[in-house]
Amino acid sequence: MPKYPRLYNISNQQHQLINSVGSQKDAGWEWSFSWRRSLFENEIRMAAKFLEELAQVKIQQKRPNSWVWKADPSGNYSTKSEYRLLMEVTTGAEEDRNLVELWNLKIPLKQTVFAWRLIKDQLPTWTNLRTRQVELNDSRCLLCNSLDEDVTHLFFYCTKTLPLWWESQSWINSSGVFPHNPKYNFLQHENWSAVGVRARRWKCWWVALTWTIWKHRNRVVFDNQSFYGSTVMDDALFLLWSCSRLWRRVSLCTSAIGLPISKQSSRSRECS
């Protein structure tokens, strides 16, 4: 099965050999792909990732074909390198299991996908766009206009968003620093004096707040609007309340997660 089935399906070169889809130039091997149609935006990102992986492959036309064991720098198989590889795979699988809770949250799928992209650092922040060779005049955060915009700064440490998390912690009388890694920041909600249903609801709040921060950030970028923390908090609470109606648990925004009634979104009170 091809690794990039979408790209494979629109390729004009599905059954061609390597020497038919590229050629050796002075600067090295140069690929030349042909598609049945123009690529969509998400397909362009796939193609860029595909080319990044191909850049790690060295095409040596005059060298005979041979098997290479990639788990060892020498290219030779050894039981030690296989053991090390299996341990890495097992550890990675354990870390992924920690995020199963995200996919089990009773929230809209688009918000789950967003949170997963945030945790995997796949959102198009200025830093990520620059990494993908997108030309930018400035990569600084537009909210504070101080540091470069990456996921850690934008969502957790920007002077415009950090107070939102401080207020969230105050609802349960908690304090402390936030992990820089988005995944550990998300999992931290298991340790905020919450277990079971209450812990899952705090994770829902994490998704609601990060989702709303991103939406308001985009309004700053594309609509030239201002970023107001109080509005972000109000919209995030309304989003959480809206989700609670889907599960018929309106109490989610109140004592169930330690949130004082006075902190409820004004819009949620109007709709209830």
Secondary structure, DSSP 8 states (H G I E B T S, - for coil): --SSHHHHHTBS-TT--GGGSEEEETTEEEE---BSS---HHHHHHHHHHHHHHTT----TTS------TTSTTS---HHHHHHHHHHHHHHHHHHHTTHHHHHSSS-HHHHHHHHHHHTT-S--HHHHHHTT---S--B-TTTSSSB--HHIIIIISTTTHHHHHHHHHTTT------SSHHHHHHGGGGSS--HHHHHHHHHHHHHHHHHHHHHHHHHHHH-----HHHHHHHHHHHHHHHHHHTT-GGGGTGGGT--GGGS-HHHHHH-
